[in-house]
Amino acid sequence: MAREVKIITTEDGSHSLFVPELNETYHSFHGAYRESVHVFMLYGLEAWYVRNPDKFPIRIFEVGFGTGLNAWLSLVWAEQYKVPVLYHSIEPFPLEKEVYSQLNYTEVDTSIYHYAPYFKILHEAHWNEGGIMSEYFNMKKDKTTLEEAVLYHADVVFFDAFAPSKQPELWTKDMLAKVVETMNPGAVFVTYCAQGQLKRNLKELGLEVETLPGPPGKKEMTRAWRL
């Protein structure tokens, strides 16, 4: 069953979705596209690659496929760097075609517009089945919750769930432990959230936690490494 959502435009011109049921948006009002690039690409995937330039394929796990923005940006990154990426994402409420077909992410940066067709490919890929999306990008997206998901080992974790105040069950120490247990040595965990309890939980789970500058409109974000 699909969740009711409304398309909104954020401050950088890119779309996001508002969920009336939760009174929450999928991304920052200050810029959905900029938030994903800053948190997940720059401080997540790119940061891991700088430390591990010769290790591939890169295994990415994402909590919250959502609009598909992080997956699409990761595909673009993989194709540009010519580095194989295995992407696993979970999402209990997939978007309907009438919603994702209207999202404008492929129009934000004209320098990568030629990758636009892949956005549709990612959304149309069958749920619960792995497959080749492009030369360097394989993806499996599972229609499930984090509680019920079967996880694989990961080098990079995009923890992009709704805020702890909206979905507290996803931010418990037990749920975080489930994710951390699958992180390979040297893996990185990134999220837009900078909550103190989150950072304490990650430290107690053995990760090296960093508080970094947040994306536009947000003072801080969290990154944690498994040593």
Contacts in CASP RR format, 6 or more apart in sequence:
PFRMAT RR
TARGET T0000
AUTHOR 0000-0000-0000
METHOD contacts of the structure
MODEL  1
MAREVKIITTEDGSHSLFVPELNETYHSFHGAYRESVHVFMLYGLEAWYV
RNPDKFPIRIFEVGFGTGLNAWLSLVWAEQYKVPVLYHSIEPFPLEKEVY
SQLNYTEVDTSIYHYAPYFKILHEAHWNEGGIMSEYFNMKKDKTTLEEAV
LYHADVVFFDAFAPSKQPELWTKDMLAKVVETMNPGAVFVTYCAQGQLKR
NLKELGLEVETLPGPPGKKEMTRAWRL
1 93 0 8 1.000
2 93 0 8 1.000
2 94 0 8 1.000
2 95 0 8 1.000
2 96 0 8 1.000
3 19 0 8 1.000
3 21 0 8 1.000
3 93 0 8 1.000
4 19 0 8 1.000
4 20 0 8 1.000
4 21 0 8 1.000
5 17 0 8 1.000
5 18 0 8 1.000
5 19 0 8 1.000
5 26 0 8 1.000
5 95 0 8 1.000
5 99 0 8 1.000
6 17 0 8 1.000
6 18 0 8 1.000
6 20 0 8 1.000
7 15 0 8 1.000
7 16 0 8 1.000
7 17 0 8 1.000
7 18 0 8 1.000
7 99 0 8 1.000
7 102 0 8 1.000
7 103 0 8 1.000
8 15 0 8 1.000
8 16 0 8 1.000
8 17 0 8 1.000
8 18 0 8 1.000
8 25 0 8 1.000
9 15 0 8 1.000
9 16 0 8 1.000
10 16 0 8 1.000
10 27 0 8 1.000
10 28 0 8 1.000
10 29 0 8 1.000
10 30 0 8 1.000
10 31 0 8 1.000
10 32 0 8 1.000
10 33 0 8 1.000
11 29 0 8 1.000
11 30 0 8 1.000
11 31 0 8 1.000
11 216 0 8 1.000
12 30 0 8 1.000
12 31 0 8 1.000
12 32 0 8 1.000
12 33 0 8 1.000
12 34 0 8 1.000
12 108 0 8 1.000
12 216 0 8 1.000
13 31 0 8 1.000
13 33 0 8 1.000
13 104 0 8 1.000
13 108 0 8 1.000
14 27 0 8 1.000
14 31 0 8 1.000
14 32 0 8 1.000
14 33 0 8 1.000
14 34 0 8 1.000
14 104 0 8 1.000
14 105 0 8 1.000
14 108 0 8 1.000
15 32 0 8 1.000
15 67 0 8 1.000
15 102 0 8 1.000
15 103 0 8 1.000
15 104 0 8 1.000
15 105 0 8 1.000
16 25 0 8 1.000
16 26 0 8 1.000
16 27 0 8 1.000
16 28 0 8 1.000
16 29 0 8 1.000
16 31 0 8 1.000
16 32 0 8 1.000
16 67 0 8 1.000
17 25 0 8 1.000
17 26 0 8 1.000
17 27 0 8 1.000
17 66 0 8 1.000
17 67 0 8 1.000
17 95 0 8 1.000
17 99 0 8 1.000
18 24 0 8 1.000
18 25 0 8 1.000
18 26 0 8 1.000
19 25 0 8 1.000
19 26 0 8 1.000
19 162 0 8 1.000
22 162 0 8 1.000
22 166 0 8 1.000
22 167 0 8 1.000
23 166 0 8 1.000
24 162 0 8 1.000
24 163 0 8 1.000
24 166 0 8 1.000
26 32 0 8 1.000
26 66 0 8 1.000
26 67 0 8 1.000
27 35 0 8 1.000
27 36 0 8 1.000
27 67 0 8 1.000
27 69 0 8 1.000
28 34 0 8 1.000
28 35 0 8 1.000
28 192 0 8 1.000
28 215 0 8 1.000
28 216 0 8 1.000
28 217 0 8 1.000
28 218 0 8 1.000
30 215 0 8 1.000
30 216 0 8 1.000
30 217 0 8 1.000
30 218 0 8 1.000
31 215 0 8 1.000
31 216 0 8 1.000
32 67 0 8 1.000
32 69 0 8 1.000
32 105 0 8 1.000
33 69 0 8 1.000
33 105 0 8 1.000
33 108 0 8 1.000
33 109 0 8 1.000
34 215 0 8 1.000
34 216 0 8 1.000
35 192 0 8 1.000
35 215 0 8 1.000
35 216 0 8 1.000
35 218 0 8 1.000
36 69 0 8 1.000
36 70 0 8 1.000
36 73 0 8 1.000
37 73 0 8 1.000
38 214 0 8 1.000
38 215 0 8 1.000
38 216 0 8 1.000
38 221 0 8 1.000
39 190 0 8 1.000
39 191 0 8 1.000
39 192 0 8 1.000
39 214 0 8 1.000
39 215 0 8 1.000
39 221 0 8 1.000
40 70 0 8 1.000
40 73 0 8 1.000
40 74 0 8 1.000
40 158 0 8 1.000
40 160 0 8 1.000
40 190 0 8 1.000
41 73 0 8 1.000
41 74 0 8 1.000
41 77 0 8 1.000
43 190 0 8 1.000
43 212 0 8 1.000
43 221 0 8 1.000
43 223 0 8 1.000
44 156 0 8 1.000
44 158 0 8 1.000
44 188 0 8 1.000
44 190 0 8 1.000
44 223 0 8 1.000
45 58 0 8 1.000
45 60 0 8 1.000
45 74 0 8 1.000
45 77 0 8 1.000
45 156 0 8 1.000
46 77 0 8 1.000
47 188 0 8 1.000
47 190 0 8 1.000
47 223 0 8 1.000
48 58 0 8 1.000
48 155 0 8 1.000
48 156 0 8 1.000
48 186 0 8 1.000
48 187 0 8 1.000
48 188 0 8 1.000
49 58 0 8 1.000
49 81 0 8 1.000
49 83 0 8 1.000
51 186 0 8 1.000
52 58 0 8 1.000
52 155 0 8 1.000
52 186 0 8 1.000
55 155 0 8 1.000
56 83 0 8 1.000
56 84 0 8 1.000
57 83 0 8 1.000
57 84 0 8 1.000
57 85 0 8 1.000
57 86 0 8 1.000
57 138 0 8 1.000
58 78 0 8 1.000
58 83 0 8 1.000
58 84 0 8 1.000
58 85 0 8 1.000
58 86 0 8 1.000
58 155 0 8 1.000
58 156 0 8 1.000
59 85 0 8 1.000
59 86 0 8 1.000
59 88 0 8 1.000
59 152 0 8 1.000
59 153 0 8 1.000
59 154 0 8 1.000
59 155 0 8 1.000
59 156 0 8 1.000
59 184 0 8 1.000
60 74 0 8 1.000
60 85 0 8 1.000
60 86 0 8 1.000
60 87 0 8 1.000
60 88 0 8 1.000
60 154 0 8 1.000
60 155 0 8 1.000
60 156 0 8 1.000
60 157 0 8 1.000
60 158 0 8 1.000
61 88 0 8 1.000
61 89 0 8 1.000
61 151 0 8 1.000
61 152 0 8 1.000
61 154 0 8 1.000
61 156 0 8 1.000
61 157 0 8 1.000
61 158 0 8 1.000
61 179 0 8 1.000
61 182 0 8 1.000
62 70 0 8 1.000
62 71 0 8 1.000
62 87 0 8 1.000
62 88 0 8 1.000
62 89 0 8 1.000
62 90 0 8 1.000
62 157 0 8 1.000
62 158 0 8 1.000
62 160 0 8 1.000
63 89 0 8 1.000
63 90 0 8 1.000
63 146 0 8 1.000
63 157 0 8 1.000
63 158 0 8 1.000
63 159 0 8 1.000
63 160 0 8 1.000
63 161 0 8 1.000
63 170 0 8 1.000
63 179 0 8 1.000
64 89 0 8 1.000
64 90 0 8 1.000
64 91 0 8 1.000
64 158 0 8 1.000
64 160 0 8 1.000
64 161 0 8 1.000
65 71 0 8 1.000
65 89 0 8 1.000
65 90 0 8 1.000
65 91 0 8 1.000
65 94 0 8 1.000
65 141 0 8 1.000
66 91 0 8 1.000
66 93 0 8 1.000
66 94 0 8 1.000
66 95 0 8 1.000
66 160 0 8 1.000
67 95 0 8 1.000
67 100 0 8 1.000
67 103 0 8 1.000
67 105 0 8 1.000
68 89 0 8 1.000
68 100 0 8 1.000
68 119 0 8 1.000
68 122 0 8 1.000
68 123 0 8 1.000
69 103 0 8 1.000
69 105 0 8 1.000
70 89 0 8 1.000
70 158 0 8 1.000
70 160 0 8 1.000
71 87 0 8 1.000
71 89 0 8 1.000
71 122 0 8 1.000
71 139 0 8 1.000
71 141 0 8 1.000
72 105 0 8 1.000
72 106 0 8 1.000
72 115 0 8 1.000
72 118 0 8 1.000
72 119 0 8 1.000
72 122 0 8 1.000
74 85 0 8 1.000
74 87 0 8 1.000
74 137 0 8 1.000
75 85 0 8 1.000
75 87 0 8 1.000
75 115 0 8 1.000
75 118 0 8 1.000
75 122 0 8 1.000
75 133 0 8 1.000
75 134 0 8 1.000
75 136 0 8 1.000
75 137 0 8 1.000
75 139 0 8 1.000
76 112 0 8 1.000
76 115 0 8 1.000
76 118 0 8 1.000
77 83 0 8 1.000
77 85 0 8 1.000
78 84 0 8 1.000
78 85 0 8 1.000
78 134 0 8 1.000
78 136 0 8 1.000
78 137 0 8 1.000
79 115 0 8 1.000
79 134 0 8 1.000
79 135 0 8 1.000
79 136 0 8 1.000
79 137 0 8 1.000
80 112 0 8 1.000
81 136 0 8 1.000
82 136 0 8 1.000
83 136 0 8 1.000
84 136 0 8 1.000
84 137 0 8 1.000
84 138 0 8 1.000
85 136 0 8 1.000
85 137 0 8 1.000
85 138 0 8 1.000
86 138 0 8 1.000
86 139 0 8 1.000
87 137 0 8 1.000
87 138 0 8 1.000
87 139 0 8 1.000
87 140 0 8 1.000
88 139 0 8 1.000
88 140 0 8 1.000
88 141 0 8 1.000
88 142 0 8 1.000
88 151 0 8 1.000
88 152 0 8 1.000
88 154 0 8 1.000
89 139 0 8 1.000
89 140 0 8 1.000
89 141 0 8 1.000
89 142 0 8 1.000
90 141 0 8 1.000
90 142 0 8 1.000
90 143 0 8 1.000
90 144 0 8 1.000
90 145 0 8 1.000
90 146 0 8 1.000
90 149 0 8 1.000
91 141 0 8 1.000
91 142 0 8 1.000
91 143 0 8 1.000
91 144 0 8 1.000
92 143 0 8 1.000
92 144 0 8 1.000
92 145 0 8 1.000
94 127 0 8 1.000
94 143 0 8 1.000
95 123 0 8 1.000
97 123 0 8 1.000
100 123 0 8 1.000
101 120 0 8 1.000
103 119 0 8 1.000
105 119 0 8 1.000
106 112 0 8 1.000
106 113 0 8 1.000
106 115 0 8 1.000
106 116 0 8 1.000
106 119 0 8 1.000
107 113 0 8 1.000
107 116 0 8 1.000
118 133 0 8 1.000
118 134 0 8 1.000
118 137 0 8 1.000
121 133 0 8 1.000
121 134 0 8 1.000
122 133 0 8 1.000
122 139 0 8 1.000
125 131 0 8 1.000
125 133 0 8 1.000
125 139 0 8 1.000
125 141 0 8 1.000
127 141 0 8 1.000
127 142 0 8 1.000
127 143 0 8 1.000
128 140 0 8 1.000
128 141 0 8 1.000
128 142 0 8 1.000
128 143 0 8 1.000
129 140 0 8 1.000
130 138 0 8 1.000
130 139 0 8 1.000
130 140 0 8 1.000
131 138 0 8 1.000
131 139 0 8 1.000
131 140 0 8 1.000
132 138 0 8 1.000
133 139 0 8 1.000
142 149 0 8 1.000
142 150 0 8 1.000
146 161 0 8 1.000
146 170 0 8 1.000
146 175 0 8 1.000
146 178 0 8 1.000
146 179 0 8 1.000
147 169 0 8 1.000
147 175 0 8 1.000
151 178 0 8 1.000
151 179 0 8 1.000
151 182 0 8 1.000
152 182 0 8 1.000
153 182 0 8 1.000
153 183 0 8 1.000
153 184 0 8 1.000
154 179 0 8 1.000
154 182 0 8 1.000
154 183 0 8 1.000
154 184 0 8 1.000
154 187 0 8 1.000
155 183 0 8 1.000
155 184 0 8 1.000
155 186 0 8 1.000
155 187 0 8 1.000
155 188 0 8 1.000
156 187 0 8 1.000
156 188 0 8 1.000
156 190 0 8 1.000
157 179 0 8 1.000
157 183 0 8 1.000
157 187 0 8 1.000
157 188 0 8 1.000
157 189 0 8 1.000
157 190 0 8 1.000
158 190 0 8 1.000
158 191 0 8 1.000
159 179 0 8 1.000
159 189 0 8 1.000
159 190 0 8 1.000
159 191 0 8 1.000
159 193 0 8 1.000
160 191 0 8 1.000
160 192 0 8 1.000
161 167 0 8 1.000
161 170 0 8 1.000
161 171 0 8 1.000
162 170 0 8 1.000
163 193 0 8 1.000
164 170 0 8 1.000
164 171 0 8 1.000
164 193 0 8 1.000
164 195 0 8 1.000
164 197 0 8 1.000
164 198 0 8 1.000
169 175 0 8 1.000
171 193 0 8 1.000
171 195 0 8 1.000
171 197 0 8 1.000
171 198 0 8 1.000
171 201 0 8 1.000
173 201 0 8 1.000
173 204 0 8 1.000
173 205 0 8 1.000
176 198 0 8 1.000
176 201 0 8 1.000
176 202 0 8 1.000
176 205 0 8 1.000
177 205 0 8 1.000
179 189 0 8 1.000
180 189 0 8 1.000
180 202 0 8 1.000
180 205 0 8 1.000
180 206 0 8 1.000
180 207 0 8 1.000
180 226 0 8 1.000
183 189 0 8 1.000
183 226 0 8 1.000
184 226 0 8 1.000
185 226 0 8 1.000
185 227 0 8 1.000
186 225 0 8 1.000
186 226 0 8 1.000
186 227 0 8 1.000
187 225 0 8 1.000
187 226 0 8 1.000
188 223 0 8 1.000
188 224 0 8 1.000
188 225 0 8 1.000
188 226 0 8 1.000
189 202 0 8 1.000
189 207 0 8 1.000
189 222 0 8 1.000
189 223 0 8 1.000
189 224 0 8 1.000
189 225 0 8 1.000
189 226 0 8 1.000
190 221 0 8 1.000
190 222 0 8 1.000
190 223 0 8 1.000
190 224 0 8 1.000
191 198 0 8 1.000
191 221 0 8 1.000
191 222 0 8 1.000
192 214 0 8 1.000
192 215 0 8 1.000
192 218 0 8 1.000
192 221 0 8 1.000
193 221 0 8 1.000
193 222 0 8 1.000
194 211 0 8 1.000
194 214 0 8 1.000
194 218 0 8 1.000
194 219 0 8 1.000
194 220 0 8 1.000
194 221 0 8 1.000
194 222 0 8 1.000
195 222 0 8 1.000
198 222 0 8 1.000
199 209 0 8 1.000
199 211 0 8 1.000
199 222 0 8 1.000
199 224 0 8 1.000
202 209 0 8 1.000
202 222 0 8 1.000
202 224 0 8 1.000
203 209 0 8 1.000
206 226 0 8 1.000
207 224 0 8 1.000
207 225 0 8 1.000
207 226 0 8 1.000
207 227 0 8 1.000
208 224 0 8 1.000
208 225 0 8 1.000
208 226 0 8 1.000
208 227 0 8 1.000
209 222 0 8 1.000
209 223 0 8 1.000
209 224 0 8 1.000
210 222 0 8 1.000
210 223 0 8 1.000
210 224 0 8 1.000
210 225 0 8 1.000
211 220 0 8 1.000
211 221 0 8 1.000
211 222 0 8 1.000
212 220 0 8 1.000
212 221 0 8 1.000
212 222 0 8 1.000
212 223 0 8 1.000
213 219 0 8 1.000
213 220 0 8 1.000
213 221 0 8 1.000
214 220 0 8 1.000
214 221 0 8 1.000
215 221 0 8 1.000
END
